[in-house]
């Protein structure tokens, strides 16, 4: 390795160290949201000994987060073993290491891109680390790096960056007349590894196509290879379009409201340009107040002018893509950045019925945004003929601004209460933010006990949250629990909750409010049984539940509330929703017979026979 490369290696390592240090104010932090089922309550990662067989068991265990996420799951298990349990400090420290490695690798990828694009070597050696630092120091990264379970996303980005770097190195070799076979094989191997982290890593060919359309231009010293590259990418693009049109769209498209959502597929597609413009605003104006973390307040587009920002957002996205296409030869790095940003959002902003927005979806996309913005600044400095010292000063000011915002936001992420408080300030109508703040106050005061020292404060928060987020069931549900603890829950409180249950969109959040009531009733909170049964009946009528949730409700009503007759509808729905091979029906019938309810057992067995007949 030459002295120049050694110096650049040290510079890239420094980028990684700085990238990690910016997030240390958020340590140790707390587990939040999806961390609970995936890390705290997930028996598959509870590794107690570091042996080959134990690690193999982790890799082969089914995961609720996804079937192609074995590598992050394995790392979670190792962190569980290292921490002697689910220790947030251990998990989040590993996330910081991954972030540092990605920033280091990105410095090398940017360096290669700049050289291929014709930037002088001396300039590329300081500009590439600056771009990598801008990516690593952006405050939008906080909700990926300090949200423990999002390692699924950040690990995928690491291996995608390495795969792109290997691909770029291989293609540069082919342009110079050398064989790039090893580099292409390495890129393919790293792609497989990235696919073992998160499914959206399947988009790597779209990213390499963006490279070819801009900085590489399908060039090769061998004219025959250049022709094969063009034809190969053309055929792959046509095949991908055919699969999308004939397979993906028919599979996911739904004209009616999607289960657990408040929008149809068409409405989701209309909404995504607004979401993408919001992401770009957050990237270009990186103030923590622009990043609420909670996005349940975001309303879908019902038409091109409902809201009115829908059509302008569509026009803005098309204009940006059209501009990038037009400038792909004159300003290749700008065009590449735009293409990478939108390509990364192709899955999350498409027909798959995901939630409308999440910040971590920008983890890889931010690479493209930084590249596009950085190239525009470079072109502007050249046009204005600024001295190098001025350019360095501007970069320093931008980095310090990003770093300050990131450290400030990281500090907020030390507690779930801090996250929720900042979230409800930035998004006052977010039901998730309000209920998280209320729950945090409850836990800080001692939990669900009558003598909780912060009970009155939590009740006030839930009351305000119920009024401010009228489409959410979480705050009014938790409010009844809290007022029961204080001893002044009234029938009117239950009436208000049940009236809201009858009218709000039955999103995933609203459908799962039964877990608040169910879990705390089992913990000893004296919730009114009749009101509970009525609330559950409303949810059963309006929400769509899977067999596991239906069985949980049914067994709770039967055992905990001692109401087998009222449990029967839940148990019958469980049988209808479960696969024909699932023995849950027989288990329910056996339980009912053991309780002496032969009449209910016979009705369950009749439902089993009916399901079997339909299956045949």
N, C-alpha and C positions, 0 to 999 in steps of 0.2 A: 504494500500500500504506500502510495506517495505521501510526501509531507503535506501536500495540499489536502489530500483525502483524510489524513489523520486529523488535521485541523478542523475539517468540516465535520468529521465524526464527533469530535469534542463539542463543536458548536451544536450539533443535533442532540447530543446527550444533554447539554445545558438547556436546550428547549424543553426536553422531556422533564427535567428536574423542576424547572420553573412552572411548567404546566401542572405538575402534581402539587406543588406548594400553594398554588392559588386556591386550591379547594380544601386545604387543611383547616380553615376556620369552621368548616362544616362537620368536623369530626368531634366526638364519635357519632353524633346524630342518632336517629331512631329509625326503626323499621316502619314503613308506611304502606298502606293500601295493598298492592299485589305482593309485597314482601311477606305478608302474613300467610297466605296459602302456599306460596312457593318456597319460602325459606323457613318460617317459624313452625308451621303445622304440616310440613311435607315430610312424611316418614322416609321417603325415598332418598333424601340427602342426609339423613341423620347417621353419618359415618362415625363409627366408634373405634375402628381400627384401620390402619393403612395397610391393606393387603391387596394382592391382585384380585382375589375373588370378590372382596368387598367393593373394589372399584368397578369390577365387571358388573356386579349387581346394580350399582348406581347407573351405569351406562345403559343397561337393558330394562330398567324400570320405567313404566309409563309415566309421563309427566303431564300435568294439567296445562302447563304453559305451551306445549307443542311437542310434536314427535321428532323434529329435526333440531333439537337444541341440546344435544348430548354434552357438548364440550362445556358450555356455561354451567350446566347441571353438575357435571363432574367437578368443576372448580368450586361450586357452592358446597358440595359435599366435603371437599378438602378444607374449605374455610370453616365448615361446621366442626370438623375434626380438630383443626388448629385452635379454634376458640373454645373447645369443650362445650359447644352448644351454639345457638344463634346469637353471636356477639356482633352488634352493628359495627363496632370499630374494626374488627377483623375483616368483615365483608367489604366495608367501604375503603379500607386501605388497599385491598386487592384491586378495587375499581380504580383507585388513583394510579396504581402501577400500570394497569392496562392503558389508562389515559396517557400516561407519560410515554409508554412504548409507541402508542399510536402517533403522538405528536412527533416523536423522533423519526419514525418511519415516514411520516408525511413530509418532513423537511427534505428527505431524500427524494420522495416522489416529486415534490414541487421543483427541486433542483433539476431533476431530469427533464421535467416538462419545460422549464425555462430554457434549458440548453437546446432542446429539440426545436423550440419555437424561435431560436435565433438570438436569445439574450446572451450578452457577453458573460464569460465565465466569472470575471471579477464581480460583476453586478449580481449574478445569480447566487453567488456564495453568501451574500447577506440578505438578498431579497427572499429567497426560499425559506430560510429560518424565520424571517419576519412574518411571512404568510402562515407558516405552521403555528407560530405563536398566536397570531390573530385568531386562528381556528381554535386553538387550545384554550385561549383566555376568554373566549366569548361567554357572557353570562347565561346564554341559552343552554350551554353545556351542563349547567349545575343539575338540572333535573334528569340528566342521563348519568352523570358521574356519581352523584350522591344519592341516587335512587337505586338501592342495592340490586334489585332484580333486573334493572336495565342493563346489567352486564351482558345480557342476551344480545342487546343492540350494540354495545360498545366493543365486545369481542368480535362480532361480525364485521364491524367497521375496520378493526385492526387488520384482519386477514384480507379484507377487500383492498385496503391500501397496499398491503404487501403484494397481493396478486396483480394489481395495476402497475406497481413498480417493476415487478418481474416481466410483465407483458411489455411495458415501455422499453425496458432494457433489451428484451429479445427483438423487438421490432427495430430499435435503433441499430442493433447488430445487422439485421437484414438489410437495412437501408445502406449500411456501409459495405455490404457484400459478404458479411460473415453469417454463419449459421446461428439462428436464434432458437434452435430446437430445444435446448436445455431450459432456456428462459421460459418458453411457452409451456413446457411440461411442468415447470415449477409453478407457473401461474395457474395452470389447471389444478394442480395439487392444492394450492392455497385456496382456490375457489371451493374445492370440496370441503376443506376445513371450515371456510366461512359459512358454507351451507349447513355445517354441523352446529352453527351458532344461532342463525336465524334464517327463516325462509326467504326473506326479501333479498338475500344475497344472490338469489337466482338472477338478479339484474346485472351481474357483472358483464355479460355480453353487450348490454346496452351501453355500459360505461366505456368498454373498449371500442364500440362503434363510434361513440362521441369522440374518442381520441383519434380515430381514423378520419373522421369528417373534418377535423380541425387541425391539430398539430402534425399528424402523421400522413394524412392524405393518401393512404393506401400505397405509399411509396415503397420501393425495394430496388436494390441494384439489379436484381433479376427481373426483367420485364414480365416473364411468365408468372413469377410469384405475385407480382403486382396485379396481374389480371385475375389470378385465382383468388386473391384477397377480395377484390371487388365483387366477383361473382359469388364467392362464399358468403360474404356479408349480405349481399342482395337476396340470395336464396334463404338465408337464415331469417332475414327481416320479413320476407314474404311468408315463410313458414310460421313465424311468431304471430304475424297478423292474422293468419288463418286460424291458428289455435285460439287466439283471443276472440275473434269474431264468431267462430263456430263452436267453441267449447266453453270458454270462460264466461262470456256474456250470457248465453242461455242458461248456464248453471247458476249464476248468481243473481240474474235480473229478477226483480219483483216489482210489479206496478203498485201493489198495495204496501202499506206500512210494514217495514221489516220487523220481525220478532225482537222485542226488547229495545226497539228504537222508536223515534218519532218522525221518521222520514222513509220514503220509498227509495228505490235505487236511482230513479231519475232525479229526485230531489237531492240526493246525496251528490250526484254528479254536478248539479247546478250549484251546490254549496261549495264545492272544493276550490274553484277559482278564488272565492272570497277568503277561504282558509289559506291558500297559497300566498295571496297578497298580504294576509296578516302575518304569516311567517316571514316574508321579506321585510315587512315593516319592523318586526322584532329584531331581525338580523341587522338592518341598516340603522335603526334607532334603538340600540341595546340598553334601554333603561329597565331596571328591574320591575318598575311599575307596569311595563308593557308585557310582562311575562307572568301571568297569574297562576300558572301551573294547572289550575282547574279550568275546564272548558265545557262543562255541562250547561253553562249559560248560553252557549252559542246556538242560535236558532237556525234551522235549515232554510234554504231558499225554496219557496213554493212556486216560483215562476221567475222569468227573466227580470222582472221589476219588483219582485217581492222577496226580500227588500230591494230597494232601488239600486243598491251597490252590486247586485249580482251581474247585471249586464256590463257595467264598466270593468268589473273584475275579470270577466271573460275576455273582454277586449284588451285589457292590460296584459294578461297572460299570453294571448295570441300575438300581441305586438312585440312582447319581449322575445318570444320564440322566433318570430319572423325576423326581427332585427339581428338576433344571433345567427340565424341561417344566412342572412345577407352579408354579415361581416365575418363569416367563418374563415375566410382566407386572409382578409386584411387584419382582423383582430382575433386571431385563433384562440388565445387564452381566455378572452372574454366570452367568446362563443362556447368554448369547452365548459367554462364554469356554469353558464346558463343551462347547457344541455345536461350536465351532471346533476344540477339542482332539480330540474324537472323530471329527469329519468329516475332519480331516487324516489320521487313521490308517486311514481306510476302505479304502484300496487296500493299504497295507503290512500291515494286520492282517486281511486277507481271504483269499480262496481262491487267489490267485496264490502259487506255490510259492517264495517268497522265504525267506531265512534268518529265524529267529524274531525277532531283535532287532538293531537298530543305533541308536546314539545320534543320528545325524544326521537320523533320521526325525522327531525332535522339533523341528527348526529352526523350522518354521512353527507346529507344534502348541503350542510354548512361548508363542506370542502369546496363545492362548486360555487357557492355564494361568495366565499372569501376570494377564490381565484378570479371571479368576474369583477368584484369590487376592486381588488388589488390591481388588476390589469387596467381598469379605467383610471385609477389614481396615477398609475405609471404613465399612461398615455397623456393624461392631463399635465403631469409634471414636465413631460417632454415638450408638449405644445407650448407651455408657459416658459420653457427653458430655465427651470429652477435649478439652482446650484445643488450638487449632491448633499451638502450640509443641510440645506433646507428640507430636502426629501427625508433625510434621516431624522431630522427634528419632528417632522409631521408624523412619521412612523412611531417615534417614541411617544408622542402625545397620544396617538390613537391606542397604542398598547397600554399605556398607563390608565387611560380611560376604561378600556375593556377590563383590565386587571382589577381596577378598583370596584367596578360594578360586580364582577364575579366574586371577589372576596366579600363584598357586602351581602350579596345574595347567598353565598355559602354560609355566612354567619347566621342568616335567617334559618337555614336548613339544619341548624343544630337541634331543633326540636320540632315536632309535628305541630305544636301550637304556633310556633313562629311561621311555619309554612302556611298554616290555615289563616293566621291573622293577616299576613301579607296578601294571601289569595283573596280574602273577602274585601280587602281594601282595593285591590286591582279589579276584582269582578264581584261587585256587591250582590248580584243575583245568583251567584253560584251556590246551589244547595250543598254541594260537597264541601265547599270551604266552611260554610257555617256549621254544618254538623261535625266536621273535623275539629273545629275550634271548641265547640261545646263538649265533644267527647274528650278532648285534651284537658279541658278544665275539670271535667269529672274525674279523670284519672289522676291528675295532679292533686286533687283534694282528697284522694283516698279510695276512689272507685265507687261502685254502686252500693253504698252503705248509707243508712239514714243520717249518720253524723258527719257526712262529707263536708269539709271546711269550705269548699267552693261551690256548694250546691246552689245557693241563691244566684251566684254569678253565672253558673252554667245554665240555669233556668232562664235568666234574662237573655243570655246569648241565643238559646234555642227559640225563645219567644220572638226575638228580632229576626232570627233566621227564617222562621216559619212565615213571617209577614213579608220579608224581603224576597224570598224565593218561593213564590206561590205554586210553582209547578213541581216542587220537590216534596216527598213524603218523609224524608229523613228527619228533619228538624221537629215537625209536629209529633212524630213517633217517639223520638228521644225525649221530647218535652213531657209526654205522658209518663214515661218511665221516671223522669226526674221528679215530677210532681207527686208521683206515687211514693217515692222515697221520702219526700217532705211531708206527705200525709194529706195533701189537699187536691189530688186529682178529682175531677168532677165528671159526671155524665156528659156535660157540655164539651169538655175536652175531647172525649171519645167521639162525640157527634161530629165535631169539626174535623177530626182526623178521618173518620169514615166517609164524610161528605167529600173530602178531598180525594180519598181513594176512588171514589166513584167517577171522578172527572179528569184527573191528571193523566197525561200520557204514561202508559205503563212501560217505562224504560227499565233497563236492567237494574239501575239504582232503586227505582220505586218498587219494582217487583220483589226485591230482596230485603225490604224493610222488615219482613216477618222475622228475619234473623235477629234483629235488635230485641224484639219482644220475646221471641223464643229463648234466646240465650240468657236473658236477664231473669225471665221467669224461672228457669232452671237454677239460676244463681240465688234464688230466694226472694226476689223482688215480688211483692204481693200484688201483681197485676190482676185486674178484674177478669175472671174466667169467662163470663158471658160476653163481655166486650171483646175479649181476645177471639173467641169463637166467631163472633160476627165479623170482626176485621179480617180474619183468615178466610171466611166465606167470600167476602168481597174480592179479596186478592185471587182466590181460586177462580172466580168468575171472570175476572178481567185480565189476569196475567197468564203468560205462557211459561210453564215450568217443565223442566226435564224430570225423568224418573227419580233421580237422587233427591232433588228438592221436594218433590211430591211425597216421597217416602218419609223424608224428615218431618214434614208437616203432619202426615198421617200418624206416624208413631208418636209424635209429640202430643197430638190431640188425644190419641187413644191411651197412652201411658201417663203422661204428665198431667193432662187435664181430665183423665178418667172419663172420657166421652167416646166410647167405641162407635156408637151410632153416628156421631158427628164426624168421626174419622173415616167412615166408609167411603164417602165421595173422593177423598184424597187417595185412599188405597186403590180404588177402582181406576182412577186416573193414572196412578203409578203403573198398573198392569197394562193399560192402553199405551202408555208412552214407552215402556221398556221393550227391548228386543224380545222376539219370541223365545229365544234360547235362555233368557234371563230367568233364574229360579226365584225371583223376588215374589212372584204370585204365590207359589207354594209355601214360601216362608211366612207370608202374611196369613194364609189360611191356617197354617199350623199354630201361629200365635193366637189367632182368634179362637181356635178350638181349645187351646190350653186355658184361655180365659173363660171358657164355657159359653161362648157366643157361636153356637153351631149355625144359627140362622145367618149370621154375617159371613161365616166361613163358607157356607154353601153359595152365597151370592158371589163371593170372590172366586170360588172354583168354577162357577158358571161363566164368569168373565174370562177366566183362563181358557176354558174350552172354546169360547167364542173367538178369542184371539188366535188360538191354534187353528181353528177352522178357516179364519180369514187368511192366515199365513200360508195354508195349503192351497 
